[in-house]
Amino acid sequence: MKKVIPLVSDRHKPARVVEQIKGEVRKYLKRERKKSLPDDFDYWGFDCRTGKSPDEASPCHEKEISKALDAALAAEWTEVYLEILAKPAKREKKA
C-alpha cells in the first residue's frame, strides 16, 4: 500500500479522517497477515514509511503508524504519505 491520503475533508473533521485512516491501516495489516506464507518463513513483516510526501517519508515500525498520523494531525498537515509493504520474514533464535 502506497498512498498519499488527504487529511482535509468537506464532510468530516480532520480528527475523524485520521481515525478512518487508522481503521483502514488495521484492516490492511490484518488482511496481509492472513495471506499464505512462502515455505521456510514464519510471519509477515512490514516495511513502513510515513511523511508529508514520498520524498520526505521516514521509516517507522508498524506499531508507530498511529503515532505518526497523530503527529501529522497535530502539525496540521493537509495530506500524509503512507507506505506499507509486506515481506515474509523468519524468526531468529535467541542465544
Beta strands, then each sheet from edge to edge (+ up, - down):
strand 1: 2-6
strand 2: 43-51
strand 3: 58-60
strand 4: 79-89
sheet 1: 1+ 4- 2+ 3-
end
